[in-house]
Amino acid sequence: FAYHFPPENAIGAVRPFRFCKYLDRLGYQSHAITAADVRSQPDLKAEYVPDPFVTSPRKGSGWQVERFIRKFLLPGVTGTRWAISAYRAALKFLQQHPGRRLTIFSTFPPLGTHLAAFLLARKTHCVWIADFRDPLADNPGNTELTGFQREILRRLERFFVNRAACVIANTDGAEAKLKSTYPVL
């Protein structure tokens, strides 16, 4: 699960793209589920799952619920409703490819990638690797959060770390922070 992916020009698109590319070179098959519109790139092994918050603004109660979450509970968090759509797309993909061994990989941010991966891992009992490109809790960029919002993020991070089979950090500092916060890693 990679919310950002080429051809989207976002900094978060490069890491999952390279990961898929190198997996393929090593003989593994990859299939990315992303909110980036990859339909113009048929050579990419990726599936476009639109984010309803972006593609259908102000439509339905789900949009309003996510808006509330983004405004009051988890400012800046994206992809919460997308996670459900991505999870369903992954289930459909698995039904179309029965009997395959699967490892789930999710790259954060945004939060929706880990939510989708958690749901799929829980349903399929497959191995889940959670990639933290940024810390979810105690992110230095989150300067405007209330104590309540910080606690929600801490609990979510702990939840994901405790349920993933493997956790990846992209820097030595992030690795040290995760290991000091969660000594079982």
PyMOL commands that place a pseudoatom at each C-alpha (Angstrom):
pseudoatom trace, name=CA, resn=PHE, resi=1, chain=A, elem=C, hetatm=0, pos=[0.000, 0.000, 0.000]
pseudoatom trace, name=CA, resn=ALA, resi=2, chain=A, elem=C, hetatm=0, pos=[1.529, 3.270, -1.156]
pseudoatom trace, name=CA, resn=TYR, resi=3, chain=A, elem=C, hetatm=0, pos=[-0.747, 6.279, -1.178]
pseudoatom trace, name=CA, resn=HIS, resi=4, chain=A, elem=C, hetatm=0, pos=[1.787, 8.210, -3.280]
pseudoatom trace, name=CA, resn=PHE, resi=5, chain=A, elem=C, hetatm=0, pos=[3.266, 6.538, -6.352]
pseudoatom trace, name=CA, resn=PRO, resi=6, chain=A, elem=C, hetatm=0, pos=[4.491, 7.607, -9.804]
pseudoatom trace, name=CA, resn=PRO, resi=7, chain=A, elem=C, hetatm=0, pos=[3.494, 9.314, -11.983]
pseudoatom trace, name=CA, resn=GLU, resi=8, chain=A, elem=C, hetatm=0, pos=[2.521, 11.510, -9.038]
pseudoatom trace, name=CA, resn=ASN, resi=9, chain=A, elem=C, hetatm=0, pos=[5.226, 14.054, -8.354]
pseudoatom trace, name=CA, resn=ALA, resi=10, chain=A, elem=C, hetatm=0, pos=[5.283, 13.698, -4.570]
pseudoatom trace, name=CA, resn=ILE, resi=11, chain=A, elem=C, hetatm=0, pos=[8.314, 13.048, -2.435]
pseudoatom trace, name=CA, resn=GLY, resi=12, chain=A, elem=C, hetatm=0, pos=[6.637, 9.985, -0.945]
pseudoatom trace, name=CA, resn=ALA, resi=13, chain=A, elem=C, hetatm=0, pos=[6.177, 8.361, -4.366]
pseudoatom trace, name=CA, resn=VAL, resi=14, chain=A, elem=C, hetatm=0, pos=[9.814, 7.495, -4.992]
pseudoatom trace, name=CA, resn=ARG, resi=15, chain=A, elem=C, hetatm=0, pos=[10.451, 5.084, -2.097]
pseudoatom trace, name=CA, resn=PRO, resi=16, chain=A, elem=C, hetatm=0, pos=[7.602, 2.626, -2.799]
pseudoatom trace, name=CA, resn=PHE, resi=17, chain=A, elem=C, hetatm=0, pos=[8.276, 2.802, -6.544]
pseudoatom trace, name=CA, resn=ARG, resi=18, chain=A, elem=C, hetatm=0, pos=[11.914, 1.837, -6.029]
pseudoatom trace, name=CA, resn=PHE, resi=19, chain=A, elem=C, hetatm=0, pos=[10.948, -0.875, -3.585]
pseudoatom trace, name=CA, resn=CYS, resi=20, chain=A, elem=C, hetatm=0, pos=[8.608, -2.442, -6.182]
pseudoatom trace, name=CA, resn=LYS, resi=21, chain=A, elem=C, hetatm=0, pos=[11.225, -2.081, -8.908]
pseudoatom trace, name=CA, resn=TYR, resi=22, chain=A, elem=C, hetatm=0, pos=[13.915, -3.833, -6.868]
pseudoatom trace, name=CA, resn=LEU, resi=23, chain=A, elem=C, hetatm=0, pos=[11.565, -6.584, -5.726]
pseudoatom trace, name=CA, resn=ASP, resi=24, chain=A, elem=C, hetatm=0, pos=[10.711, -7.299, -9.357]
pseudoatom trace, name=CA, resn=ARG, resi=25, chain=A, elem=C, hetatm=0, pos=[14.418, -7.385, -10.273]
pseudoatom trace, name=CA, resn=LEU, resi=26, chain=A, elem=C, hetatm=0, pos=[14.972, -9.915, -7.492]
pseudoatom trace, name=CA, resn=GLY, resi=27, chain=A, elem=C, hetatm=0, pos=[12.269, -12.173, -8.937]
pseudoatom trace, name=CA, resn=TYR, resi=28, chain=A, elem=C, hetatm=0, pos=[9.379, -11.238, -6.670]
pseudoatom trace, name=CA, resn=GLN, resi=29, chain=A, elem=C, hetatm=0, pos=[6.100, -10.026, -8.073]
pseudoatom trace, name=CA, resn=SER, resi=30, chain=A, elem=C, hetatm=0, pos=[4.770, -6.786, -6.698]
pseudoatom trace, name=CA, resn=HIS, resi=31, chain=A, elem=C, hetatm=0, pos=[1.409, -5.080, -6.952]
pseudoatom trace, name=CA, resn=ALA, resi=32, chain=A, elem=C, hetatm=0, pos=[1.055, -1.583, -5.552]
pseudoatom trace, name=CA, resn=ILE, resi=33, chain=A, elem=C, hetatm=0, pos=[-2.280, -0.206, -4.471]
pseudoatom trace, name=CA, resn=THR, resi=34, chain=A, elem=C, hetatm=0, pos=[-2.170, 3.564, -4.597]
pseudoatom trace, name=CA, resn=ALA, resi=35, chain=A, elem=C, hetatm=0, pos=[-4.226, 6.745, -4.614]
pseudoatom trace, name=CA, resn=ALA, resi=36, chain=A, elem=C, hetatm=0, pos=[-2.040, 8.059, -7.445]
pseudoatom trace, name=CA, resn=ASP, resi=37, chain=A, elem=C, hetatm=0, pos=[-3.687, 7.848, -10.847]
pseudoatom trace, name=CA, resn=VAL, resi=38, chain=A, elem=C, hetatm=0, pos=[-1.465, 5.274, -12.555]
pseudoatom trace, name=CA, resn=ARG, resi=39, chain=A, elem=C, hetatm=0, pos=[-3.854, 4.600, -15.449]
pseudoatom trace, name=CA, resn=SER, resi=40, chain=A, elem=C, hetatm=0, pos=[-1.614, 6.557, -17.840]
pseudoatom trace, name=CA, resn=GLN, resi=41, chain=A, elem=C, hetatm=0, pos=[1.305, 4.262, -16.925]
pseudoatom trace, name=CA, resn=PRO, resi=42, chain=A, elem=C, hetatm=0, pos=[0.200, 0.721, -17.907]
pseudoatom trace, name=CA, resn=ASP, resi=43, chain=A, elem=C, hetatm=0, pos=[3.760, -0.598, -17.450]
pseudoatom trace, name=CA, resn=LEU, resi=44, chain=A, elem=C, hetatm=0, pos=[3.574, 0.070, -13.699]
pseudoatom trace, name=CA, resn=LYS, resi=45, chain=A, elem=C, hetatm=0, pos=[2.438, -2.863, -11.615]
pseudoatom trace, name=CA, resn=ALA, resi=46, chain=A, elem=C, hetatm=0, pos=[0.068, -0.674, -9.673]
pseudoatom trace, name=CA, resn=GLU, resi=47, chain=A, elem=C, hetatm=0, pos=[-3.639, -0.290, -9.146]
pseudoatom trace, name=CA, resn=TYR, resi=48, chain=A, elem=C, hetatm=0, pos=[-5.346, 3.071, -8.836]
pseudoatom trace, name=CA, resn=VAL, resi=49, chain=A, elem=C, hetatm=0, pos=[-7.773, 3.294, -5.958]
pseudoatom trace, name=CA, resn=PRO, resi=50, chain=A, elem=C, hetatm=0, pos=[-9.098, 6.850, -5.815]
pseudoatom trace, name=CA, resn=ASP, resi=51, chain=A, elem=C, hetatm=0, pos=[-9.322, 8.603, -2.468]
pseudoatom trace, name=CA, resn=PRO, resi=52, chain=A, elem=C, hetatm=0, pos=[-13.007, 9.532, -2.047]
pseudoatom trace, name=CA, resn=PHE, resi=53, chain=A, elem=C, hetatm=0, pos=[-12.046, 12.528, 0.093]
pseudoatom trace, name=CA, resn=VAL, resi=54, chain=A, elem=C, hetatm=0, pos=[-10.185, 13.977, -2.901]
pseudoatom trace, name=CA, resn=THR, resi=55, chain=A, elem=C, hetatm=0, pos=[-12.294, 12.732, -5.815]
pseudoatom trace, name=CA, resn=SER, resi=56, chain=A, elem=C, hetatm=0, pos=[-15.750, 13.344, -4.292]
pseudoatom trace, name=CA, resn=PRO, resi=57, chain=A, elem=C, hetatm=0, pos=[-15.405, 16.422, -2.098]
pseudoatom trace, name=CA, resn=ARG, resi=58, chain=A, elem=C, hetatm=0, pos=[-18.300, 17.270, 0.178]
pseudoatom trace, name=CA, resn=LYS, resi=59, chain=A, elem=C, hetatm=0, pos=[-20.289, 14.213, -0.948]
pseudoatom trace, name=CA, resn=GLY, resi=60, chain=A, elem=C, hetatm=0, pos=[-21.830, 11.965, 1.652]
pseudoatom trace, name=CA, resn=SER, resi=61, chain=A, elem=C, hetatm=0, pos=[-21.561, 11.556, 5.373]
pseudoatom trace, name=CA, resn=GLY, resi=62, chain=A, elem=C, hetatm=0, pos=[-18.255, 9.675, 5.058]
pseudoatom trace, name=CA, resn=TRP, resi=63, chain=A, elem=C, hetatm=0, pos=[-16.625, 12.785, 3.644]
pseudoatom trace, name=CA, resn=GLN, resi=64, chain=A, elem=C, hetatm=0, pos=[-17.909, 14.808, 6.596]
pseudoatom trace, name=CA, resn=VAL, resi=65, chain=A, elem=C, hetatm=0, pos=[-16.653, 12.206, 9.079]
pseudoatom trace, name=CA, resn=GLU, resi=66, chain=A, elem=C, hetatm=0, pos=[-13.174, 12.242, 7.537]
pseudoatom trace, name=CA, resn=ARG, resi=67, chain=A, elem=C, hetatm=0, pos=[-13.247, 16.038, 7.516]
pseudoatom trace, name=CA, resn=PHE, resi=68, chain=A, elem=C, hetatm=0, pos=[-14.035, 16.004, 11.243]
pseudoatom trace, name=CA, resn=ILE, resi=69, chain=A, elem=C, hetatm=0, pos=[-11.185, 13.546, 11.877]
pseudoatom trace, name=CA, resn=ARG, resi=70, chain=A, elem=C, hetatm=0, pos=[-8.767, 15.685, 9.858]
pseudoatom trace, name=CA, resn=LYS, resi=71, chain=A, elem=C, hetatm=0, pos=[-9.811, 18.900, 11.555]
pseudoatom trace, name=CA, resn=PHE, resi=72, chain=A, elem=C, hetatm=0, pos=[-10.210, 17.903, 15.195]
pseudoatom trace, name=CA, resn=LEU, resi=73, chain=A, elem=C, hetatm=0, pos=[-8.678, 14.489, 15.921]
pseudoatom trace, name=CA, resn=LEU, resi=74, chain=A, elem=C, hetatm=0, pos=[-5.788, 13.989, 13.526]
pseudoatom trace, name=CA, resn=PRO, resi=75, chain=A, elem=C, hetatm=0, pos=[-4.872, 17.189, 11.663]
pseudoatom trace, name=CA, resn=GLY, resi=76, chain=A, elem=C, hetatm=0, pos=[-2.976, 16.525, 8.477]
pseudoatom trace, name=CA, resn=VAL, resi=77, chain=A, elem=C, hetatm=0, pos=[-3.861, 12.832, 8.386]
pseudoatom trace, name=CA, resn=THR, resi=78, chain=A, elem=C, hetatm=0, pos=[-5.041, 11.644, 4.984]
pseudoatom trace, name=CA, resn=GLY, resi=79, chain=A, elem=C, hetatm=0, pos=[-6.340, 8.439, 3.514]
pseudoatom trace, name=CA, resn=THR, resi=80, chain=A, elem=C, hetatm=0, pos=[-8.611, 7.183, 6.289]
pseudoatom trace, name=CA, resn=ARG, resi=81, chain=A, elem=C, hetatm=0, pos=[-11.570, 6.402, 4.008]
pseudoatom trace, name=CA, resn=TRP, resi=82, chain=A, elem=C, hetatm=0, pos=[-9.189, 5.488, 1.209]
pseudoatom trace, name=CA, resn=ALA, resi=83, chain=A, elem=C, hetatm=0, pos=[-7.878, 2.718, 3.475]
pseudoatom trace, name=CA, resn=ILE, resi=84, chain=A, elem=C, hetatm=0, pos=[-11.206, 0.877, 3.272]
pseudoatom trace, name=CA, resn=SER, resi=85, chain=A, elem=C, hetatm=0, pos=[-11.287, 1.124, -0.531]
pseudoatom trace, name=CA, resn=ALA, resi=86, chain=A, elem=C, hetatm=0, pos=[-7.639, 0.044, -0.772]
pseudoatom trace, name=CA, resn=TYR, resi=87, chain=A, elem=C, hetatm=0, pos=[-8.263, -2.906, 1.542]
pseudoatom trace, name=CA, resn=ARG, resi=88, chain=A, elem=C, hetatm=0, pos=[-11.216, -4.025, -0.599]
pseudoatom trace, name=CA, resn=ALA, resi=89, chain=A, elem=C, hetatm=0, pos=[-9.145, -3.678, -3.768]
pseudoatom trace, name=CA, resn=ALA, resi=90, chain=A, elem=C, hetatm=0, pos=[-6.440, -5.845, -2.197]
pseudoatom trace, name=CA, resn=LEU, resi=91, chain=A, elem=C, hetatm=0, pos=[-8.983, -8.512, -1.253]
pseudoatom trace, name=CA, resn=LYS, resi=92, chain=A, elem=C, hetatm=0, pos=[-10.288, -8.512, -4.823]
pseudoatom trace, name=CA, resn=PHE, resi=93, chain=A, elem=C, hetatm=0, pos=[-6.727, -8.820, -6.154]
pseudoatom trace, name=CA, resn=LEU, resi=94, chain=A, elem=C, hetatm=0, pos=[-6.105, -11.785, -3.865]
pseudoatom trace, name=CA, resn=GLN, resi=95, chain=A, elem=C, hetatm=0, pos=[-9.320, -13.480, -5.020]
pseudoatom trace, name=CA, resn=GLN, resi=96, chain=A, elem=C, hetatm=0, pos=[-8.122, -13.099, -8.612]
pseudoatom trace, name=CA, resn=HIS, resi=97, chain=A, elem=C, hetatm=0, pos=[-4.747, -14.660, -7.700]
pseudoatom trace, name=CA, resn=PRO, resi=98, chain=A, elem=C, hetatm=0, pos=[-5.554, -17.546, -5.352]
pseudoatom trace, name=CA, resn=GLY, resi=99, chain=A, elem=C, hetatm=0, pos=[-2.863, -19.596, -3.693]
pseudoatom trace, name=CA, resn=ARG, resi=100, chain=A, elem=C, hetatm=0, pos=[-0.141, -16.981, -3.851]
pseudoatom trace, name=CA, resn=ARG, resi=101, chain=A, elem=C, hetatm=0, pos=[2.074, -16.317, -0.863]
pseudoatom trace, name=CA, resn=LEU, resi=102, chain=A, elem=C, hetatm=0, pos=[1.744, -12.721, 0.110]
pseudoatom trace, name=CA, resn=THR, resi=103, chain=A, elem=C, hetatm=0, pos=[3.690, -10.206, 2.117]
pseudoatom trace, name=CA, resn=ILE, resi=104, chain=A, elem=C, hetatm=0, pos=[1.923, -6.938, 2.782]
pseudoatom trace, name=CA, resn=PHE, resi=105, chain=A, elem=C, hetatm=0, pos=[4.026, -3.787, 2.671]
pseudoatom trace, name=CA, resn=SER, resi=106, chain=A, elem=C, hetatm=0, pos=[2.696, -0.389, 3.700]
pseudoatom trace, name=CA, resn=THR, resi=107, chain=A, elem=C, hetatm=0, pos=[4.569, 2.876, 3.649]
pseudoatom trace, name=CA, resn=PHE, resi=108, chain=A, elem=C, hetatm=0, pos=[3.614, 5.784, 5.901]
pseudoatom trace, name=CA, resn=PRO, resi=109, chain=A, elem=C, hetatm=0, pos=[2.700, 8.644, 5.552]
pseudoatom trace, name=CA, resn=PRO, resi=110, chain=A, elem=C, hetatm=0, pos=[-0.209, 8.860, 5.162]
pseudoatom trace, name=CA, resn=LEU, resi=111, chain=A, elem=C, hetatm=0, pos=[-1.993, 6.937, 7.857]
pseudoatom trace, name=CA, resn=GLY, resi=112, chain=A, elem=C, hetatm=0, pos=[-4.376, 5.219, 5.437]
pseudoatom trace, name=CA, resn=THR, resi=113, chain=A, elem=C, hetatm=0, pos=[-1.651, 2.904, 4.140]
pseudoatom trace, name=CA, resn=HIS, resi=114, chain=A, elem=C, hetatm=0, pos=[-1.083, 1.320, 7.549]
pseudoatom trace, name=CA, resn=LEU, resi=115, chain=A, elem=C, hetatm=0, pos=[-4.829, 1.126, 8.187]
pseudoatom trace, name=CA, resn=ALA, resi=116, chain=A, elem=C, hetatm=0, pos=[-5.364, -0.763, 4.925]
pseudoatom trace, name=CA, resn=ALA, resi=117, chain=A, elem=C, hetatm=0, pos=[-2.414, -3.068, 5.609]
pseudoatom trace, name=CA, resn=PHE, resi=118, chain=A, elem=C, hetatm=0, pos=[-3.611, -3.817, 9.128]
pseudoatom trace, name=CA, resn=LEU, resi=119, chain=A, elem=C, hetatm=0, pos=[-7.084, -4.719, 7.853]
pseudoatom trace, name=CA, resn=LEU, resi=120, chain=A, elem=C, hetatm=0, pos=[-5.643, -7.000, 5.159]
pseudoatom trace, name=CA, resn=ALA, resi=121, chain=A, elem=C, hetatm=0, pos=[-3.171, -8.663, 7.524]
pseudoatom trace, name=CA, resn=ARG, resi=122, chain=A, elem=C, hetatm=0, pos=[-5.913, -9.285, 10.062]
pseudoatom trace, name=CA, resn=LYS, resi=123, chain=A, elem=C, hetatm=0, pos=[-8.184, -10.811, 7.425]
pseudoatom trace, name=CA, resn=THR, resi=124, chain=A, elem=C, hetatm=0, pos=[-5.572, -12.916, 5.602]
pseudoatom trace, name=CA, resn=HIS, resi=125, chain=A, elem=C, hetatm=0, pos=[-3.038, -13.612, 8.390]
pseudoatom trace, name=CA, resn=CYS, resi=126, chain=A, elem=C, hetatm=0, pos=[-0.277, -12.599, 5.967]
pseudoatom trace, name=CA, resn=VAL, resi=127, chain=A, elem=C, hetatm=0, pos=[3.020, -11.081, 7.028]
pseudoatom trace, name=CA, resn=TRP, resi=128, chain=A, elem=C, hetatm=0, pos=[2.874, -7.291, 7.227]
pseudoatom trace, name=CA, resn=ILE, resi=129, chain=A, elem=C, hetatm=0, pos=[5.875, -4.974, 6.931]
pseudoatom trace, name=CA, resn=ALA, resi=130, chain=A, elem=C, hetatm=0, pos=[5.176, -1.427, 8.128]
pseudoatom trace, name=CA, resn=ASP, resi=131, chain=A, elem=C, hetatm=0, pos=[7.482, 1.236, 6.720]
pseudoatom trace, name=CA, resn=PHE, resi=132, chain=A, elem=C, hetatm=0, pos=[7.714, 4.463, 8.708]
pseudoatom trace, name=CA, resn=ARG, resi=133, chain=A, elem=C, hetatm=0, pos=[9.264, 7.128, 6.486]
pseudoatom trace, name=CA, resn=ASP, resi=134, chain=A, elem=C, hetatm=0, pos=[8.264, 9.611, 9.179]
pseudoatom trace, name=CA, resn=PRO, resi=135, chain=A, elem=C, hetatm=0, pos=[7.361, 9.010, 12.805]
pseudoatom trace, name=CA, resn=LEU, resi=136, chain=A, elem=C, hetatm=0, pos=[3.632, 8.880, 13.428]
pseudoatom trace, name=CA, resn=ALA, resi=137, chain=A, elem=C, hetatm=0, pos=[3.966, 9.972, 17.030]
pseudoatom trace, name=CA, resn=ASP, resi=138, chain=A, elem=C, hetatm=0, pos=[6.397, 12.655, 18.153]
pseudoatom trace, name=CA, resn=ASN, resi=139, chain=A, elem=C, hetatm=0, pos=[6.900, 13.970, 14.630]
pseudoatom trace, name=CA, resn=PRO, resi=140, chain=A, elem=C, hetatm=0, pos=[8.818, 17.254, 14.879]
pseudoatom trace, name=CA, resn=GLY, resi=141, chain=A, elem=C, hetatm=0, pos=[6.577, 18.678, 12.153]
pseudoatom trace, name=CA, resn=ASN, resi=142, chain=A, elem=C, hetatm=0, pos=[3.488, 18.332, 14.339]
pseudoatom trace, name=CA, resn=THR, resi=143, chain=A, elem=C, hetatm=0, pos=[3.945, 21.508, 16.353]
pseudoatom trace, name=CA, resn=GLU, resi=144, chain=A, elem=C, hetatm=0, pos=[0.308, 22.591, 16.517]
pseudoatom trace, name=CA, resn=LEU, resi=145, chain=A, elem=C, hetatm=0, pos=[-1.174, 19.419, 18.020]
pseudoatom trace, name=CA, resn=THR, resi=146, chain=A, elem=C, hetatm=0, pos=[-2.994, 19.274, 21.331]
pseudoatom trace, name=CA, resn=GLY, resi=147, chain=A, elem=C, hetatm=0, pos=[-2.021, 16.753, 23.994]
pseudoatom trace, name=CA, resn=PHE, resi=148, chain=A, elem=C, hetatm=0, pos=[-5.114, 14.709, 23.118]
pseudoatom trace, name=CA, resn=GLN, resi=149, chain=A, elem=C, hetatm=0, pos=[-4.130, 14.589, 19.427]
pseudoatom trace, name=CA, resn=ARG, resi=150, chain=A, elem=C, hetatm=0, pos=[-0.561, 13.588, 20.308]
pseudoatom trace, name=CA, resn=GLU, resi=151, chain=A, elem=C, hetatm=0, pos=[-1.899, 10.771, 22.483]
pseudoatom trace, name=CA, resn=ILE, resi=152, chain=A, elem=C, hetatm=0, pos=[-4.064, 9.474, 19.615]
pseudoatom trace, name=CA, resn=LEU, resi=153, chain=A, elem=C, hetatm=0, pos=[-0.993, 9.404, 17.361]
pseudoatom trace, name=CA, resn=ARG, resi=154, chain=A, elem=C, hetatm=0, pos=[1.093, 7.626, 20.034]
pseudoatom trace, name=CA, resn=ARG, resi=155, chain=A, elem=C, hetatm=0, pos=[-1.574, 4.977, 20.455]
pseudoatom trace, name=CA, resn=LEU, resi=156, chain=A, elem=C, hetatm=0, pos=[-1.918, 4.486, 16.702]
pseudoatom trace, name=CA, resn=GLU, resi=157, chain=A, elem=C, hetatm=0, pos=[1.841, 4.145, 16.288]
pseudoatom trace, name=CA, resn=ARG, resi=158, chain=A, elem=C, hetatm=0, pos=[2.018, 1.615, 19.141]
pseudoatom trace, name=CA, resn=PHE, resi=159, chain=A, elem=C, hetatm=0, pos=[-0.936, -0.257, 17.636]
pseudoatom trace, name=CA, resn=PHE, resi=160, chain=A, elem=C, hetatm=0, pos=[0.747, -0.563, 14.224]
pseudoatom trace, name=CA, resn=VAL, resi=161, chain=A, elem=C, hetatm=0, pos=[4.194, -1.403, 15.609]
pseudoatom trace, name=CA, resn=ASN, resi=162, chain=A, elem=C, hetatm=0, pos=[2.757, -4.140, 17.819]
pseudoatom trace, name=CA, resn=ARG, resi=163, chain=A, elem=C, hetatm=0, pos=[0.808, -5.742, 14.983]
pseudoatom trace, name=CA, resn=ALA, resi=164, chain=A, elem=C, hetatm=0, pos=[3.248, -5.568, 12.097]
pseudoatom trace, name=CA, resn=ALA, resi=165, chain=A, elem=C, hetatm=0, pos=[5.639, -8.492, 11.671]
pseudoatom trace, name=CA, resn=CYS, resi=166, chain=A, elem=C, hetatm=0, pos=[8.422, -6.093, 10.766]
pseudoatom trace, name=CA, resn=VAL, resi=167, chain=A, elem=C, hetatm=0, pos=[8.919, -2.333, 11.060]
pseudoatom trace, name=CA, resn=ILE, resi=168, chain=A, elem=C, hetatm=0, pos=[11.218, -0.338, 8.799]
pseudoatom trace, name=CA, resn=ALA, resi=169, chain=A, elem=C, hetatm=0, pos=[12.562, 3.135, 9.512]
pseudoatom trace, name=CA, resn=ASN, resi=170, chain=A, elem=C, hetatm=0, pos=[14.215, 5.227, 6.821]
pseudoatom trace, name=CA, resn=THR, resi=171, chain=A, elem=C, hetatm=0, pos=[16.940, 6.847, 8.940]
pseudoatom trace, name=CA, resn=ASP, resi=172, chain=A, elem=C, hetatm=0, pos=[19.197, 5.787, 11.788]
pseudoatom trace, name=CA, resn=GLY, resi=173, chain=A, elem=C, hetatm=0, pos=[17.597, 8.432, 14.008]
pseudoatom trace, name=CA, resn=ALA, resi=174, chain=A, elem=C, hetatm=0, pos=[14.093, 7.156, 13.270]
pseudoatom trace, name=CA, resn=GLU, resi=175, chain=A, elem=C, hetatm=0, pos=[15.251, 3.603, 13.927]
pseudoatom trace, name=CA, resn=ALA, resi=176, chain=A, elem=C, hetatm=0, pos=[16.777, 4.599, 17.281]
pseudoatom trace, name=CA, resn=LYS, resi=177, chain=A, elem=C, hetatm=0, pos=[13.590, 6.453, 18.258]
pseudoatom trace, name=CA, resn=LEU, resi=178, chain=A, elem=C, hetatm=0, pos=[11.372, 3.480, 17.402]
pseudoatom trace, name=CA, resn=LYS, resi=179, chain=A, elem=C, hetatm=0, pos=[13.664, 1.054, 19.235]
pseudoatom trace, name=CA, resn=SER, resi=180, chain=A, elem=C, hetatm=0, pos=[13.795, 3.220, 22.359]
pseudoatom trace, name=CA, resn=THR, resi=181, chain=A, elem=C, hetatm=0, pos=[10.029, 3.681, 22.347]
pseudoatom trace, name=CA, resn=TYR, resi=182, chain=A, elem=C, hetatm=0, pos=[9.276, 0.024, 21.533]
pseudoatom trace, name=CA, resn=PRO, resi=183, chain=A, elem=C, hetatm=0, pos=[12.139, -2.107, 22.938]
pseudoatom trace, name=CA, resn=VAL, resi=184, chain=A, elem=C, hetatm=0, pos=[10.696, -5.333, 21.517]
pseudoatom trace, name=CA, resn=LEU, resi=185, chain=A, elem=C, hetatm=0, pos=[11.723, -4.251, 17.989]
for i in range(1, 185): cmd.bond("trace and resi %d" % i, "trace and resi %d" % (i + 1))
show_as sticks, trace
zoom trace
